Amino acid sequence: MEWILLGTVAVLALVAIGLYNRLVALRQNRENAFSDIDVQLKQRFDLVPQLVETVKGYAAHEKDVFENITKARAGVEQAGSQEERLNAERQLGGAMFNLFAVAEAYPDLKADQNFQQLMAELSDIENKIAAARRFFNNATGELNTSVQQFPSNLIAKQFGFTEEPFFEVDEAERKALDQAPEIKFGT
């Protein structure tokens, strides 16, 4: 009888250790995924001033757009927590969509080689960010599922594992993503 009790306790301890280690691995996977996003966001962050200066030369009277980008970019720099950073990045993304809308109104700007190069770089970075977001959100979903599921939720509560926020697009980005691109031939 004593052996059965010791065996049961040992099995339960091994299961608890396994669940804890899985939660740690999932949390670490999410952190690594955010680091991947962070690299791409840093590249975008560094590219934004160049893009803004190029557009400013053509659209100097679009003061509000440039101020909003500058404020959003400063918000990214000042963000303390990961959640604040995600929110600040959403705001910067929305401000960037407004900049693209302004750029569309200036045909000479769209023909400018510097602008085209910056837009190509930004497009590449945005594609990488999108891929990194998918990976991050997948890692977040796996962690959140394990935090919620029985029996790992018992271990999660004991050791302070909580559900984490996803990296979601903001309203401005959502509207832009929901619209089909406008294609024009000729001028």
OpenMM code with the backbone's topology and positions (N, CA, C; nanometers):
from openmm import Vec3, app, unit

residues = "MET GLU TRP ILE LEU LEU GLY THR VAL ALA VAL LEU ALA LEU VAL ALA ILE GLY LEU TYR ASN ARG LEU VAL ALA LEU ARG GLN ASN ARG GLU ASN ALA PHE SER ASP ILE ASP VAL GLN LEU LYS GLN ARG PHE ASP LEU VAL PRO GLN LEU VAL GLU THR VAL LYS GLY TYR ALA ALA HIS GLU LYS ASP VAL PHE GLU ASN ILE THR LYS ALA ARG ALA GLY VAL GLU GLN ALA GLY SER GLN GLU GLU ARG LEU ASN ALA GLU ARG GLN LEU GLY GLY ALA MET PHE ASN LEU PHE ALA VAL ALA GLU ALA TYR PRO ASP LEU LYS ALA ASP GLN ASN PHE GLN GLN LEU MET ALA GLU LEU SER ASP ILE GLU ASN LYS ILE ALA ALA ALA ARG ARG PHE PHE ASN ASN ALA THR GLY GLU LEU ASN THR SER VAL GLN GLN PHE PRO SER ASN LEU ILE ALA LYS GLN PHE GLY PHE THR GLU GLU PRO PHE PHE GLU VAL ASP GLU ALA GLU ARG LYS ALA LEU ASP GLN ALA PRO GLU ILE LYS PHE GLY THR".split()
positions = [
    Vec3(0.0820, -0.1197, 0.0000),
    Vec3(0.0000, 0.0000, 0.0000),
    Vec3(0.0870, 0.1269, 0.0000),
    Vec3(0.1936, 0.1189, 0.0787),
    Vec3(0.2850, 0.2304, 0.0880),
    Vec3(0.3493, 0.2589, -0.0480),
    Vec3(0.3852, 0.1549, -0.1219),
    Vec3(0.4480, 0.1697, -0.2533),
    Vec3(0.3517, 0.2306, -0.3537),
    Vec3(0.2273, 0.1936, -0.3436),
    Vec3(0.1267, 0.2492, -0.4349),
    Vec3(0.1116, 0.3985, -0.4103),
    Vec3(0.1076, 0.4373, -0.2858),
    Vec3(0.0948, 0.5791, -0.2502),
    Vec3(0.2184, 0.6570, -0.2966),
    Vec3(0.3372, 0.6023, -0.2721),
    Vec3(0.4598, 0.6679, -0.3168),
    Vec3(0.4657, 0.6748, -0.4693),
    Vec3(0.4233, 0.5703, -0.5348),
    Vec3(0.4216, 0.5684, -0.6815),
    Vec3(0.3259, 0.6718, -0.7371),
    Vec3(0.2094, 0.6858, -0.6754),
    Vec3(0.1101, 0.7835, -0.7190),
    Vec3(0.1628, 0.9257, -0.7000),
    Vec3(0.2251, 0.9505, -0.5853),
    Vec3(0.2820, 1.0832, -0.5580),
    Vec3(0.3932, 1.1133, -0.6584),
    Vec3(0.4761, 1.0141, -0.6867),
    Vec3(0.5852, 1.0336, -0.7828),
    Vec3(0.5310, 1.0633, -0.9221),
    Vec3(0.4286, 0.9910, -0.9641),
    Vec3(0.3681, 1.0150, -1.0957),
    Vec3(0.3083, 1.1548, -1.1015),
    Vec3(0.2360, 1.1935, -0.9961),
    Vec3(0.1766, 1.3276, -0.9930),
    Vec3(0.2857, 1.4356, -0.9954),
    Vec3(0.3944, 1.4129, -0.9243),
    Vec3(0.5047, 1.5094, -0.9241),
    Vec3(0.5663, 1.5199, -1.0636),
    Vec3(0.5845, 1.4069, -1.1301),
    Vec3(0.6397, 1.4087, -1.2657),
    Vec3(0.5465, 1.4794, -1.3631),
    Vec3(0.4172, 1.4578, -1.3498),
    Vec3(0.3199, 1.5257, -1.4363),
    Vec3(0.3246, 1.6759, -1.4110),
    Vec3(0.3295, 1.7157, -1.2841),
    Vec3(0.3357, 1.8583, -1.2502),
    Vec3(0.4636, 1.9215, -1.3054),
    Vec3(0.5743, 1.8526, -1.2929),
    Vec3(0.7017, 1.9038, -1.3466),
    Vec3(0.6930, 1.9162, -1.4981),
    Vec3(0.6362, 1.8159, -1.5611),
    Vec3(0.6205, 1.8195, -1.7066),
    Vec3(0.5333, 1.9356, -1.7518),
    Vec3(0.4215, 1.9560, -1.6811),
    Vec3(0.3318, 2.0671, -1.7160),
    Vec3(0.3998, 2.2017, -1.6934),
    Vec3(0.4702, 2.2150, -1.5838),
    Vec3(0.5411, 2.3394, -1.5554),
    Vec3(0.6454, 2.3665, -1.6640),
    Vec3(0.7236, 2.2660, -1.6976),
    Vec3(0.8264, 2.2836, -1.8001),
    Vec3(0.7658, 2.3186, -1.9350),
    Vec3(0.6504, 2.2618, -1.9668),
    Vec3(0.5829, 2.2954, -2.0925),
    Vec3(0.5400, 2.4419, -2.0917),
    Vec3(0.4846, 2.4881, -1.9803),
    Vec3(0.4442, 2.6281, -1.9697),
    Vec3(0.5654, 2.7211, -1.9834),
    Vec3(0.6761, 2.6852, -1.9223),
    Vec3(0.7983, 2.7660, -1.9334),
    Vec3(0.8443, 2.7702, -2.0790),
    Vec3(0.8422, 2.6541, -2.1456),
    Vec3(0.8847, 2.6489, -2.2854),
    Vec3(0.7930, 2.7320, -2.3740),
    Vec3(0.6624, 2.7276, -2.3495),
    Vec3(0.5679, 2.8061, -2.4290),
    Vec3(0.5871, 2.9557, -2.4053),
    Vec3(0.6122, 2.9933, -2.2808),
    Vec3(0.6369, 3.1349, -2.2513),
    Vec3(0.7654, 3.1812, -2.3201),
    Vec3(0.8681, 3.0977, -2.3166),
    Vec3(0.9948, 3.1317, -2.3811),
    Vec3(0.9776, 3.1403, -2.5322),
    Vec3(0.8989, 3.0513, -2.5890),
    Vec3(0.8709, 3.0544, -2.7324),
    Vec3(0.8020, 3.1856, -2.7701),
    Vec3(0.7087, 3.2303, -2.6870),
    Vec3(0.6399, 3.3578, -2.7112),
    Vec3(0.7378, 3.4738, -2.7026),
    Vec3(0.8267, 3.4721, -2.6037),
    Vec3(0.9264, 3.5782, -2.5903),
    Vec3(1.0200, 3.5811, -2.7112),
    Vec3(1.0599, 3.4645, -2.7584),
    Vec3(1.1444, 3.4585, -2.8775),
    Vec3(1.0702, 3.5133, -2.9990),
    Vec3(0.9424, 3.4815, -3.0091),
    Vec3(0.8612, 3.5318, -3.1207),
    Vec3(0.8525, 3.6836, -3.1152),
    Vec3(0.8378, 3.7396, -2.9952),
    Vec3(0.8333, 3.8855, -2.9836),
    Vec3(0.9673, 3.9461, -3.0221),
    Vec3(1.0759, 3.8788, -2.9881),
    Vec3(1.2084, 3.9283, -3.0270),
    Vec3(1.2212, 3.9348, -3.1786),
    Vec3(1.1646, 3.8352, -3.2479),
    Vec3(1.1659, 3.8371, -3.3948),
    Vec3(1.0895, 3.9581, -3.4473),
    Vec3(0.9737, 3.9859, -3.3889),
    Vec3(0.8961, 4.1032, -3.4286),
    Vec3(0.9757, 4.2301, -3.3973),
    Vec3(1.0379, 4.2312, -3.2822),
    Vec3(1.1110, 4.3492, -3.2384),
    Vec3(1.2211, 4.3887, -3.3375),
    Vec3(1.2892, 4.2914, -3.3924),
    Vec3(1.3940, 4.3194, -3.4909),
    Vec3(1.3337, 4.3895, -3.6128),
    Vec3(1.2228, 4.3374, -3.6629),
    Vec3(1.1588, 4.3962, -3.7809),
    Vec3(1.1008, 4.5342, -3.7482),
    Vec3(1.0413, 4.5473, -3.6306),
    Vec3(0.9849, 4.6766, -3.5920),
    Vec3(1.0952, 4.7815, -3.5772),
    Vec3(1.2109, 4.7415, -3.5298),
    Vec3(1.3238, 4.8343, -3.5181),
    Vec3(1.3671, 4.8817, -3.6561),
    Vec3(1.3710, 4.7909, -3.7532),
    Vec3(1.4065, 4.8310, -3.8891),
    Vec3(1.3036, 4.9296, -3.9434),
    Vec3(1.1755, 4.9003, -3.9203),
    Vec3(1.0708, 4.9926, -3.9669),
    Vec3(1.0848, 5.1262, -3.8954),
    Vec3(1.1084, 5.1213, -3.7661),
    Vec3(1.1243, 5.2417, -3.6847),
    Vec3(1.2360, 5.3292, -3.7399),
    Vec3(1.3472, 5.2676, -3.7795),
    Vec3(1.4604, 5.3425, -3.8343),
    Vec3(1.4330, 5.3947, -3.9747),
    Vec3(1.3478, 5.3282, -4.0488),
    Vec3(1.3161, 5.3675, -4.1859),
    Vec3(1.2142, 5.4825, -4.1908),
    Vec3(1.1309, 5.4927, -4.0893),
    Vec3(1.0229, 5.5927, -4.0887),
    Vec3(1.0732, 5.7354, -4.1082),
    Vec3(1.1762, 5.7820, -4.0373),
    Vec3(1.2194, 5.9217, -4.0577),
    Vec3(1.2632, 5.9498, -4.2014),
    Vec3(1.3296, 5.8536, -4.2640),
    Vec3(1.3720, 5.8720, -4.4027),
    Vec3(1.2508, 5.8864, -4.4941),
    Vec3(1.1528, 5.8023, -4.4714),
    Vec3(1.0311, 5.8062, -4.5522),
    Vec3(0.9568, 5.9379, -4.5308),
    Vec3(0.9456, 5.9787, -4.4063),
    Vec3(0.8761, 6.1042, -4.3746),
    Vec3(0.9464, 6.2225, -4.4413),
    Vec3(1.0782, 6.2277, -4.4336),
    Vec3(1.1521, 6.3394, -4.4940),
    Vec3(1.1340, 6.3417, -4.6456),
    Vec3(1.1305, 6.2257, -4.7073),
    Vec3(1.1099, 6.2196, -4.8521),
    Vec3(0.9722, 6.2723, -4.8888),
    Vec3(0.8711, 6.2301, -4.8139),
    Vec3(0.7340, 6.2740, -4.8428),
    Vec3(0.7167, 6.4216, -4.8088),
    Vec3(0.7822, 6.4695, -4.7044),
    Vec3(0.7705, 6.6103, -4.6643),
    Vec3(0.8065, 6.7048, -4.7781),
    Vec3(0.9057, 6.6681, -4.8558),
    Vec3(0.9471, 6.7527, -4.9673),
    Vec3(0.8355, 6.7734, -5.0680),
    Vec3(0.7483, 6.6776, -5.0813),
    Vec3(0.6390, 6.6868, -5.1777),
    Vec3(0.5087, 6.7350, -5.1149),
    Vec3(0.4907, 6.7057, -4.9894),
    Vec3(0.3617, 6.7350, -4.9260),
    Vec3(0.3827, 6.8127, -4.7967),
    Vec3(0.4498, 6.9243, -4.8074),
    Vec3(0.4862, 7.0028, -4.6894),
    Vec3(0.3650, 7.0491, -4.6095),
    Vec3(0.2506, 7.0663, -4.6743),
    Vec3(0.1328, 7.1175, -4.6026),
    Vec3(0.0566, 7.0079, -4.5274),
    Vec3(0.1004, 6.8848, -4.5328),
    Vec3(0.0347, 6.7744, -4.4628),
    Vec3(0.0928, 6.7601, -4.3215),
    Vec3(0.0944, 6.8709, -4.2488),
    Vec3(0.1582, 6.8808, -4.1183),
    Vec3(0.1051, 6.7787, -4.0170),
    Vec3(-0.0260, 6.7594, -4.0105),
    Vec3(-0.0856, 6.6688, -3.9124),
    Vec3(-0.0366, 6.5251, -3.9303),
    Vec3(-0.0247, 6.4823, -4.0530),
    Vec3(0.0206, 6.3457, -4.0798),
    Vec3(0.1609, 6.3251, -4.0240),
    Vec3(0.2500, 6.4218, -4.0495),
    Vec3(0.3880, 6.4100, -4.0028),
    Vec3(0.3959, 6.4177, -3.8505),
    Vec3(0.3140, 6.5046, -3.7906),
    Vec3(0.3125, 6.5145, -3.6445),
    Vec3(0.2631, 6.3851, -3.5817),
    Vec3(0.1604, 6.3240, -3.6407),
    Vec3(0.1074, 6.1988, -3.5873),
    Vec3(0.2106, 6.0865, -3.5958),
    Vec3(0.2850, 6.0826, -3.7044),
    Vec3(0.3896, 5.9798, -3.7177),
    Vec3(0.4985, 6.0034, -3.6144),
    Vec3(0.5376, 6.1289, -3.5968),
    Vec3(0.6413, 6.1609, -3.4990),
    Vec3(0.5961, 6.1230, -3.3582),
    Vec3(0.4703, 6.1536, -3.3235),
    Vec3(0.4165, 6.1180, -3.1914),
    Vec3(0.4102, 5.9662, -3.1742),
    Vec3(0.3631, 5.8975, -3.2773),
    Vec3(0.3516, 5.7516, -3.2692),
    Vec3(0.4899, 5.6876, -3.2555),
    Vec3(0.5852, 5.7396, -3.3284),
    Vec3(0.7221, 5.6867, -3.3223),
    Vec3(0.7799, 5.7109, -3.1833),
    Vec3(0.7547, 5.8280, -3.1249),
    Vec3(0.8010, 5.8575, -2.9893),
    Vec3(0.7342, 5.7640, -2.8888),
    Vec3(0.6068, 5.7312, -2.9124),
    Vec3(0.5370, 5.6377, -2.8250),
    Vec3(0.6021, 5.5006, -2.8241),
    Vec3(0.6530, 5.4592, -2.9375),
    Vec3(0.7223, 5.3304, -2.9466),
    Vec3(0.8493, 5.3362, -2.8621),
    Vec3(0.9220, 5.4461, -2.8736),
    Vec3(1.0465, 5.4612, -2.7985),
    Vec3(1.0232, 5.4640, -2.6483),
    Vec3(0.9111, 5.5221, -2.6059),
    Vec3(0.8846, 5.5414, -2.4638),
    Vec3(0.8104, 5.4246, -2.4005),
    Vec3(0.7645, 5.3302, -2.4798),
    Vec3(0.6871, 5.2180, -2.4258),
    Vec3(0.7718, 5.1392, -2.3265),
    Vec3(0.7108, 5.1088, -2.2125),
    Vec3(0.7835, 5.0344, -2.1098),
    Vec3(0.7599, 4.8851, -2.1179),
    Vec3(0.6358, 4.8452, -2.1074),
    Vec3(0.6041, 4.7027, -2.1076),
    Vec3(0.5819, 4.6515, -2.2495),
    Vec3(0.5767, 4.5209, -2.2613),
    Vec3(0.5531, 4.4596, -2.3919),
    Vec3(0.4153, 4.4982, -2.4443),
    Vec3(0.3165, 4.5048, -2.3571),
    Vec3(0.1819, 4.5423, -2.4003),
    Vec3(0.1778, 4.6882, -2.4463),
    Vec3(0.2464, 4.7774, -2.3757),
    Vec3(0.2545, 4.9177, -2.4188),
    Vec3(0.3232, 4.9266, -2.5540),
    Vec3(0.4253, 4.8457, -2.5736),
    Vec3(0.4984, 4.8447, -2.7007),
    Vec3(0.4075, 4.7995, -2.8139),
    Vec3(0.3287, 4.6954, -2.7901),
    Vec3(0.2369, 4.6469, -2.8923),
    Vec3(0.1356, 4.7548, -2.9300),
    Vec3(0.0823, 4.8249, -2.8295),
    Vec3(-0.0132, 4.9331, -2.8563),
    Vec3(0.0521, 5.0475, -2.9330),
    Vec3(0.1726, 5.0837, -2.8941),
    Vec3(0.2441, 5.1925, -2.9626),
    Vec3(0.2738, 5.1540, -3.1073),
    Vec3(0.3088, 5.0302, -3.1304),
    Vec3(0.3357, 4.9839, -3.2675),
    Vec3(0.2078, 4.9873, -3.3517),
    Vec3(0.0939, 4.9551, -3.2901),
    Vec3(-0.0343, 4.9644, -3.3620),
    Vec3(-0.0600, 5.1085, -3.4047),
    Vec3(-0.0326, 5.2026, -3.3156),
    Vec3(-0.0536, 5.3435, -3.3482),
    Vec3(0.0403, 5.3893, -3.4586),
    Vec3(0.1642, 5.3443, -3.4541),
    Vec3(0.2592, 5.3799, -3.5595),
    Vec3(0.2143, 5.3211, -3.6929),
    Vec3(0.1646, 5.1994, -3.6910),
    Vec3(0.1133, 5.1381, -3.8142),
    Vec3(-0.0013, 5.2178, -3.8729),
    Vec3(-0.0920, 5.2642, -3.7875),
    Vec3(-0.2035, 5.3472, -3.8350),
    Vec3(-0.1552, 5.4791, -3.8929),
    Vec3(-0.0576, 5.5398, -3.8277),
    Vec3(-0.0026, 5.6662, -3.8784),
    Vec3(0.0676, 5.6443, -4.0124),
    Vec3(0.1309, 5.5308, -4.0281),
    Vec3(0.1971, 5.4994, -4.1551),
    Vec3(0.0954, 5.4845, -4.2675),
    Vec3(-0.0206, 5.4258, -4.2379),
    Vec3(-0.1243, 5.4138, -4.3404),
    Vec3(-0.1701, 5.5519, -4.3866),
    Vec3(-0.1782, 5.6473, -4.2943),
    Vec3(-0.2141, 5.7842, -4.3322),
    Vec3(-0.1068, 5.8464, -4.4210),
    Vec3(0.0190, 5.8171, -4.3908),
    Vec3(0.1279, 5.8673, -4.4742),
    Vec3(0.1177, 5.8106, -4.6154),
    Vec3(0.0852, 5.6826, -4.6267),
    Vec3(0.0707, 5.6211, -4.7588),
    Vec3(-0.0444, 5.6844, -4.8359),
    Vec3(-0.1504, 5.7192, -4.7651),
    Vec3(-0.2639, 5.7846, -4.8306),
    Vec3(-0.2221, 5.9209, -4.8851),
    Vec3(-0.1424, 5.9943, -4.8093),
    Vec3(-0.0923, 6.1237, -4.8566),
    Vec3(-0.0031, 6.1028, -4.9789),
    Vec3(0.0836, 6.0032, -4.9710),
    Vec3(0.1754, 5.9767, -5.0817),
    Vec3(0.1006, 5.9435, -5.2100),
    Vec3(-0.0123, 5.8782, -5.1992),
    Vec3(-0.0926, 5.8435, -5.3174),
    Vec3(-0.1410, 5.9684, -5.3908),
    Vec3(-0.1557, 6.0786, -5.3179),
    Vec3(-0.2081, 6.2013, -5.3777),
    Vec3(-0.1019, 6.2796, -5.4564),
    Vec3(0.0220, 6.2330, -5.4547),
    Vec3(0.1303, 6.3056, -5.5206),
    Vec3(0.1990, 6.2161, -5.6245),
    Vec3(0.1564, 6.2261, -5.7507),
    Vec3(0.2142, 6.1400, -5.8549),
    Vec3(0.3654, 6.1574, -5.8709),
    Vec3(0.4149, 6.2796, -5.8561),
    Vec3(0.5593, 6.3015, -5.8685),
    Vec3(0.6356, 6.2277, -5.7588),
    Vec3(0.5776, 6.2239, -5.6405),
    Vec3(0.6403, 6.1539, -5.5293),
    Vec3(0.6499, 6.0045, -5.5587),
    Vec3(0.5436, 5.9480, -5.6112),
    Vec3(0.5432, 5.8044, -5.6411),
    Vec3(0.6479, 5.7688, -5.7466),
    Vec3(0.6863, 5.8658, -5.8289),
    Vec3(0.7878, 5.8419, -5.9319),
    Vec3(0.9299, 5.8650, -5.8798),
    Vec3(0.9441, 5.9257, -5.7628),
    Vec3(1.0746, 5.9562, -5.7064),
    Vec3(1.1485, 5.8277, -5.6696),
    Vec3(1.2733, 5.8149, -5.7149),
    Vec3(1.3493, 5.6922, -5.6941),
    Vec3(1.3751, 5.6651, -5.5457),
    Vec3(1.4058, 5.7689, -5.4677),
    Vec3(1.4267, 5.7508, -5.3241),
    Vec3(1.3003, 5.6976, -5.2573),
    Vec3(1.1871, 5.7559, -5.2945),
    Vec3(1.0607, 5.7125, -5.2377),
    Vec3(1.0321, 5.5668, -5.2754),
    Vec3(1.0559, 5.5334, -5.4008),
    Vec3(1.0314, 5.3957, -5.4454),
    Vec3(1.1199, 5.2970, -5.3698),
    Vec3(1.2457, 5.3336, -5.3492),
    Vec3(1.3363, 5.2453, -5.2763),
    Vec3(1.2917, 5.2298, -5.1311),
    Vec3(1.2561, 5.3412, -5.0675),
    Vec3(1.2091, 5.3350, -4.9293),
    Vec3(1.0818, 5.2525, -4.9175),
    Vec3(0.9920, 5.2702, -5.0133),
    Vec3(0.8670, 5.1935, -5.0100),
    Vec3(0.8933, 5.0447, -5.0311),
    Vec3(0.9879, 5.0110, -5.1161),
    Vec3(1.0225, 4.8702, -5.1377),
    Vec3(1.0802, 4.8104, -5.0092),
    Vec3(1.1684, 4.8856, -4.9431),
    Vec3(1.2243, 4.8392, -4.8158),
    Vec3(1.1155, 4.8241, -4.7109),
    Vec3(1.0282, 4.9236, -4.7039),
    Vec3(0.9203, 4.9192, -4.6066),
    Vec3(0.8253, 4.8040, -4.6351),
    Vec3(0.7958, 4.7809, -4.7609),
    Vec3(0.7088, 4.6694, -4.7983),
    Vec3(0.7704, 4.5364, -4.7553),
    Vec3(0.8996, 4.5219, -4.7764),
    Vec3(0.9691, 4.4000, -4.7350),
    Vec3(0.9626, 4.3834, -4.5832),
    Vec3(0.9879, 4.4917, -4.5121),
    Vec3(0.9827, 4.4868, -4.3659),
    Vec3(0.8414, 4.4534, -4.3186),
    Vec3(0.7410, 4.5158, -4.3792),
    Vec3(0.6017, 4.4897, -4.3388),
    Vec3(0.5649, 4.3428, -4.3614),
    Vec3(0.6143, 4.2838, -4.4705),
    Vec3(0.5888, 4.1418, -4.4944),
    Vec3(0.6545, 4.0557, -4.3870),
    Vec3(0.7751, 4.0933, -4.3481),
    Vec3(0.8446, 4.0194, -4.2426),
    Vec3(0.7736, 4.0373, -4.1083),
    Vec3(0.7246, 4.1587, -4.0823),
    Vec3(0.6499, 4.1833, -3.9588),
    Vec3(0.5232, 4.0986, -3.9567),
    Vec3(0.4547, 4.0915, -4.0692),
    Vec3(0.3326, 4.0111, -4.0764),
    Vec3(0.3620, 3.8647, -4.0459),
    Vec3(0.4705, 3.8123, -4.1009),
    Vec3(0.5077, 3.6729, -4.0742),
    Vec3(0.5445, 3.6550, -3.9269),
    Vec3(0.6195, 3.7506, -3.8732),
    Vec3(0.6587, 3.7420, -3.7326),
    Vec3(0.5373, 3.7556, -3.6411),
    Vec3(0.4402, 3.8399, -3.6793),
    Vec3(0.3165, 3.8518, -3.6008),
    Vec3(0.2409, 3.7201, -3.5971),
    Vec3(0.2329, 3.6542, -3.7128),
    Vec3(0.1637, 3.5247, -3.7167),
    Vec3(0.2314, 3.4257, -3.6226),
    Vec3(0.3645, 3.4207, -3.6265),
    Vec3(0.4381, 3.3304, -3.5391),
    Vec3(0.4160, 3.3683, -3.3925),
    Vec3(0.4229, 3.4974, -3.3626),
    Vec3(0.4014, 3.5461, -3.2258),
    Vec3(0.2613, 3.5120, -3.1773),
    Vec3(0.1603, 3.5382, -3.2601),
    Vec3(0.0229, 3.5097, -3.2202),
    Vec3(-0.0012, 3.3600, -3.2041),
    Vec3(0.0657, 3.2796, -3.2858),
    Vec3(0.0556, 3.1347, -3.2701),
    Vec3(0.1163, 3.0915, -3.1366),
    Vec3(0.2341, 3.1465, -3.1045),
    Vec3(0.2989, 3.1151, -2.9772),
    Vec3(0.2137, 3.1632, -2.8599),
    Vec3(0.1529, 3.2811, -2.8746),
    Vec3(0.0651, 3.3341, -2.7707),
    Vec3(-0.0571, 3.2442, -2.7538),
    Vec3(-0.1142, 3.2003, -2.8649),
    Vec3(-0.2306, 3.1117, -2.8583),
    Vec3(-0.1991, 2.9804, -2.7896),
    Vec3(-0.0824, 2.9230, -2.8189),
    Vec3(-0.0431, 2.7980, -2.7530),
    Vec3(-0.0253, 2.8182, -2.6032),
    Vec3(0.0396, 2.9280, -2.5656),
    Vec3(0.0581, 2.9563, -2.4234),
    Vec3(-0.0766, 2.9774, -2.3553),
    Vec3(-0.1622, 3.0601, -2.4150),
    Vec3(-0.2926, 3.0881, -2.3551),
    Vec3(-0.3769, 2.9621, -2.3423),
    Vec3(-0.3707, 2.8748, -2.4407),
    Vec3(-0.4455, 2.7490, -2.4345),
    Vec3(-0.3955, 2.6633, -2.3189),
    Vec3(-0.2652, 2.6543, -2.3031),
    Vec3(-0.2108, 2.5745, -2.1930),
    Vec3(-0.2430, 2.6358, -2.0571),
    Vec3(-0.2469, 2.7678, -2.0510),
    Vec3(-0.2818, 2.8344, -1.9244),
    Vec3(-0.4278, 2.8068, -1.8881),
    Vec3(-0.5132, 2.7872, -1.9882),
    Vec3(-0.6559, 2.7659, -1.9647),
    Vec3(-0.6939, 2.6193, -1.9461),
    Vec3(-0.6210, 2.5271, -2.0092),
    Vec3(-0.6608, 2.3865, -2.0096),
    Vec3(-0.6288, 2.3174, -1.8782),
    Vec3(-0.7151, 2.2234, -1.8450),
    Vec3(-0.6940, 2.1381, -1.7293),
    Vec3(-0.6032, 2.0240, -1.7704),
    Vec3(-0.5093, 1.9826, -1.6972),
    Vec3(-0.4709, 2.0198, -1.5610),
    Vec3(-0.3614, 2.1270, -1.5550),
    Vec3(-0.3113, 2.1699, -1.6713),
    Vec3(-0.2022, 2.2685, -1.6680),
    Vec3(-0.2462, 2.4015, -1.6080),
    Vec3(-0.3779, 2.4302, -1.6109),
    Vec3(-0.4240, 2.5555, -1.5495),
    Vec3(-0.3988, 2.5570, -1.3989),
    Vec3(-0.3974, 2.4407, -1.3360),
    Vec3(-0.3679, 2.4340, -1.1921),
    Vec3(-0.2223, 2.4733, -1.1657),
    Vec3(-0.1335, 2.4246, -1.2494),
    Vec3(0.0086, 2.4581, -1.2357),
    Vec3(0.0301, 2.6053, -1.2729),
    Vec3(-0.0369, 2.6500, -1.3786),
    Vec3(-0.0215, 2.7884, -1.4245),
    Vec3(-0.0584, 2.8869, -1.3142),
    Vec3(-0.1709, 2.8611, -1.2471),
    Vec3(-0.2133, 2.9512, -1.1391),
    Vec3(-0.1116, 2.9543, -1.0262),
    Vec3(-0.0581, 2.8374, -0.9917),
    Vec3(0.0357, 2.8291, -0.8805),
    Vec3(0.1655, 2.9043, -0.9077),
    Vec3(0.2066, 2.9084, -1.0342),
    Vec3(0.3361, 2.9678, -1.0663),
    Vec3(0.3255, 3.0993, -1.1434),
    Vec3(0.2087, 3.1588, -1.1444),
    Vec3(0.1931, 3.2934, -1.1995),
    Vec3(0.1888, 3.3038, -1.3510),
    Vec3(0.1593, 3.1952, -1.4202),
    Vec3(0.1427, 3.2028, -1.5652),
    Vec3(0.0048, 3.2596, -1.5942),
    Vec3(-0.0019, 3.3580, -1.6826),
    Vec3(-0.1301, 3.4199, -1.7163),
    Vec3(-0.1465, 3.4246, -1.8678),
    Vec3(-0.2692, 3.4522, -1.9095),
    Vec3(-0.2934, 3.4705, -2.0526),
    Vec3(-0.2230, 3.5976, -2.0967),
    Vec3(-0.1710, 3.5956, -2.2195),
    Vec3(-0.0973, 3.7082, -2.2741),
    Vec3(-0.1740, 3.7659, -2.3927),
    Vec3(-0.1561, 3.8953, -2.4200),
    Vec3(-0.2284, 3.9578, -2.5318),
    Vec3(-0.1681, 3.9193, -2.6672),
    Vec3(-0.2539, 3.9163, -2.7667),
    Vec3(-0.2118, 3.8931, -2.9043),
    Vec3(-0.1650, 4.0248, -2.9657),
    Vec3(-0.0929, 4.0159, -3.0750),
    Vec3(-0.0505, 4.1342, -3.1504),
    Vec3(-0.1544, 4.1525, -3.2600),
    Vec3(-0.2493, 4.2402, -3.2345),
    Vec3(-0.3605, 4.2603, -3.3270),
    Vec3(-0.3446, 4.3927, -3.4007),
    Vec3(-0.4034, 4.4010, -3.5180),
    Vec3(-0.4006, 4.5258, -3.5931),
    Vec3(-0.5035, 4.6213, -3.5360),
    Vec3(-0.4769, 4.7518, -3.5484),
    Vec3(-0.5718, 4.8503, -3.4988),
    Vec3(-0.6788, 4.8777, -3.6041),
    Vec3(-0.7707, 4.9637, -3.5696),
    Vec3(-0.8854, 4.9930, -3.6583),
    Vec3(-0.8436, 5.0483, -3.7936),
    Vec3(-0.7477, 5.1410, -3.7942),
    Vec3(-0.7042, 5.2013, -3.9216),
    Vec3(-0.6429, 5.0948, -4.0124),
    Vec3(-0.5589, 5.0093, -3.9548),
    Vec3(-0.4991, 4.9025, -4.0349),
    Vec3(-0.6062, 4.8043, -4.0817),
    Vec3(-0.7002, 4.7729, -3.9948),
    Vec3(-0.8062, 4.6779, -4.0293),
    Vec3(-0.8869, 4.7301, -4.1485),
    Vec3(-0.9211, 4.8586, -4.1459),
    Vec3(-0.9963, 4.9173, -4.2578),
    Vec3(-0.9162, 4.9093, -4.3869),
    Vec3(-0.7881, 4.9408, -4.3788),
    Vec3(-0.7037, 4.9361, -4.4986),
    Vec3(-0.6883, 4.7932, -4.5495),
    Vec3(-0.6764, 4.6980, -4.4581),
    Vec3(-0.6610, 4.5583, -4.4984),
    Vec3(-0.7891, 4.5009, -4.5573),
    Vec3(-0.9034, 4.5523, -4.5118),
    Vec3(-1.0319, 4.5022, -4.5602),
    Vec3(-1.0693, 4.5560, -4.6975),
    Vec3(-1.0022, 4.6621, -4.7422),
    Vec3(-1.0321, 4.7207, -4.8730),
    Vec3(-0.9449, 4.6582, -4.9810),
    Vec3(-1.0039, 4.6344, -5.0926),
    Vec3(-0.9253, 4.5834, -5.2065),
    Vec3(-0.8361, 4.6960, -5.2580),
    Vec3(-0.7146, 4.6648, -5.3013),
    Vec3(-0.6274, 4.7697, -5.3531),
    Vec3(-0.6837, 4.8314, -5.4809),
    Vec3(-0.6611, 4.9616, -5.4944),
    Vec3(-0.7073, 5.0331, -5.6141),
    Vec3(-0.5986, 5.0246, -5.7200),
    Vec3(-0.6348, 4.9768, -5.8348),
    Vec3(-0.5383, 4.9608, -5.9427),
    Vec3(-0.5750, 5.0572, -6.0539),
    Vec3(-0.4773, 5.1393, -6.0955),
    Vec3(-0.4991, 5.2361, -6.2009),
    Vec3(-0.3934, 5.2171, -6.3077),
    Vec3(-0.4347, 5.2203, -6.4318),
    Vec3(-0.3417, 5.2146, -6.5429),
    Vec3(-0.3390, 5.3519, -6.6094),
    Vec3(-0.2193, 5.4013, -6.6342),
    Vec3(-0.2073, 5.5327, -6.6976),
    Vec3(-0.2244, 5.6417, -6.5953),
    Vec3(-0.2353, 5.7665, -6.6428),
    Vec3(-0.2512, 5.8790, -6.5505),
    Vec3(-0.3789, 5.9528, -6.5751),
] * unit.nanometer
topology = app.Topology()
chain = topology.addChain("A")
for resn in residues:
    res = topology.addResidue(resn, chain)
    for name in ("N", "CA", "C"):
        topology.addAtom(name, app.Element.getBySymbol(name[0]), res)
